[in-house]
Amino acid sequence: MTIAFPQQLLQLTGLVVTSLSVGVEGTSTVTITWNAPSPGVDQVSRYQIHWTPVLSNGTSSYTSAKATSVRLTGFVSGQMYNFSVKSVEDGSRQSPQEVQTSVVSITVDAGLGVGCDTDGSIKCSDTNAECTQTNDMLSTVCRCKASFFDSNGYDNTGGMCVAMSTLMVGGITFENKGSDSVNISWTPPAEYTDQVTRYEVSSVPPEIINGYTEYSAQLLTVVHLEGFTPGQTYTFSVSSVESGSRTQEQMTSITSSPITMKPVKPTSVLTADVDGPVIMISWTRPNGVKTSYDVFTTPSLSPTTTSTESITYSTGVIDGQRYNISITTVSGSERSDPLVATFRTVSKTPDPPTSLTCQTTTDKSITLSWIPPSLPRGDIQYYVVNSYSTGDMYTTTSSLTVFTVNSGLQPASYYAFSVATVNDAVTENNRSSFSSVLGCYTKSASK
């Protein structure tokens, strides 16, 4: 059969299109392209694309008018289709005539969970997927590669492979940190949280938490954990565990900056040697990790820090002094609550009082006053007043610094006195030397 054209006759087979190509996009779309016949393109009324098998909506063809490229969707993932293109001519006879290309066969790439062939005849559409055997080893399907997860889950089709890093939680924060416990919170991933099976918390160095070195928080984003070592520095990791894409679980983790648990204060002070002028204070080492101790006393002594469980003071120590001491355990930047205690140095022989004066006099009495010694070297118990003129010794009844001599004195007479301090010293003489001698006159007798 021939077709009559002006100036030439053309065989109908001359209207067959050339270079038919079928490309696959994803798991349901194909792109079909061809070259129009030449010469004779003007005689083509339209092109029809045909395929087998029929789609689920019942269609098996598409008319493209005179376009030479179409993009069609609705095909089944992993299914083989046969495509051909017909050139339709209806200008030379009463009935349209058509001529068809040879068939081009392609298989639509398999989506996740869809059957595939390891020889490449049915490929996985997702570049982050691989064709692998099913658990029962009876067939092969497309599954996400390691470090990727199926956005629809292991048993559902239509998903895509997403990088595991997408499931990483937001920044880790810490609250109510104690010596052996801490509250840890984090922000869930911005998307695909439904694909997180659980969160796991772990530490470096590792600790046993509820019997495991990894604590399963399930789907909680705040946990209270106990059992840590006081003063120890840890880094914590929160892992998002995903078990819906592969036969083995996979996870992605975020790690915190180092944090140090609060150290524990010492349990008791041991006054090992408080007999000056050099004294040593020691204490019981607390549980956990420590780097040093801060030690402060009132009145102040130096040094104020030590790396051992004792401290020695060799300057400025006052005999018989009561000291308040505060000992704080230090670990890195963290400090314990202070252990507060008191200790007292050994009392020694006191100094005599100073500034002895004749406060008041009568014709038969003399009242003396003085200033306590600047270094009593213990607790003053009383004073001894020595009357050189009469040979008498008087003992005060307390540590008061005023005493009246009112016996054995004559009017208008001179008397000499000195005073000594008596403290609570035991290991040495508890009475000081006598102060400088002071002379006082009684007044003349009244007429």
C-alpha positions, 0 to 999 in steps of 0.5 A: 500500500502507498500513500499519495502525496504531492510530488511523492509517494511514501510507504506507510512504514515510513511513518514508523517513529524511531529511537523509542526509549522508555525510562523509569523514574522512581517506582511508578513513573515512566518517561517515553520518548521517540523521534518523529518519522522523517520525511512524513511527519506532517502526515502523522495525525497523532501518536498512541502509546500502548503497553501491557499488562493493563494498569490497575485503573484499566488503561493500556494506552495513551494518546499524545497528539503530536508530542514526541515525549510523554511522562506517565505514572501509575505503574507497579513497582517491580513489574515488567511492561511492554511498550510500543508507539503507533503513528496514526495517519487519517488524511489519505483514506476514509479510515485511519491507518496506523503503523507500530514500532517494535516492542520495548520492554522495561521493568519499573524499579522496585520500591522498598519492600518490593521484590527485586533481582540481585542480577539487576534485572529488577533494580531498587529505585532508591539509590540508598537501598539494596536488593537483599534476601528476606528473612525466610531466605525464599525471595529478595526485596529492596531494603535500605542500606546500613545507616539508612532507615525506611520512612514507612517501616520495615513491613510497608511499601512506598517508603524511602531511605532516609539517613540515620542522622535524621533521627539524632536527638537535639542537645542534651541538658542536665538538671538537679545534678547531685553527687551520684544522680542526674536528670538528663533531657533531650529534644526528639528528632525534628521528623520521623519520630515514629521510626524511633524504637527507643532512646538509650542513654550511656556514659563514659566511663561506663556505669551500671544503671539498672543492671545495664551499661545502657539505660533504655528510656523507651520513648521518654525524653527526660530520665533520672539516673542514679549510681554514678561516682561522686566527683567523676567526670562523665560524657553522656550519649543519647542514642536513637535506636531504629529497628524497623528497617533492617533485621538488626537494630541500628542507632545514631547518637549525640554526645554531651560535653563533659560534666563532673558529678558533685563531690562528697564532703569529708566525713570527719575531722581528725585533730592529729596534732594541735600542739603548736607552734606547728599543727596538723589537721587531718580528715577522712577521705570521702567516697568518689573522685577528688583533686584537692581540698579547699580549707579555710579557718577562722581565725585565718591560717595558711595554706588554704588548699591541699591535695592530701587528707591533711594540712599543716600550719607552721606560722601564725598558730595561736596556742589555746585558740579555738578555730572554726574550720571548713573543708570542701572537696574539689573535683575539677570545677565542682565543689562539695558542701563544706564540712564545718568543724572546730578544733582547739590548739593546746594551751601554753603558759600565758603572758602576764596582763598589761597596763596595771593601774590604780583605779580607785583608792580609799584610806583602807583599800586600793582597787586595781585594774589591768588589761588581759594579755594579748596572748592568753594562750588558753582560757583565762581562769583567774589572776593572782595579785601579789602585794609586795608591801604586805607579802600577801597573795590574792586570787581573783574569783574569775577572769575579771580584770578588776580587783580590790585589796581591802584588808591589811592596808593603812592610810596614807601608805605606799603599796606595791602590786603586780599581777599574773595570769592563770589559764587552763594549760595542762602540759606547761605551767599555767601561771604567767610571770608577774607583770611590772610592779605598780605602786599605789598610795592609800588616802589619808584617814578622815578626821 
